[in-house]
Amino acid sequence: MGEESPRDRSWFRSRSGLVFLAFLGIAAFFIITEHTAHVLGILPYLLLLACPLLHWLHGGHRGGHGKHGTNGGSGGGEGGVR
């Protein structure tokens, strides 16, 4: 009852499973370290490409800029406090 048969152990706890997991860990390390330069190198271009998208998402030039702030507290211009 105290001993496990080889069929009861999971594959990841076997010798070949541990070797495979170590290989995956090493491969993931090298993929991340080697491709970080490529990913970080493209970030400025992604920010530039995001500008038109954000402009479109926030309404573009639909005249929304003139609705706010013209009747406000600076006292200058029409509609100010007299």
SULCOR-V628173 format. One record per helix or strand of 2 or more residues. SS is the DSSP state (H for helix, E for strand). FROM is the first residue (numbers start at 1). LEN is the number of residues. If there is no record, write none. Layout:
SS:FROM:LEN
SS:FROM:LEN
//
This chain:
H:11:3
H:15:43
H:64:3
//
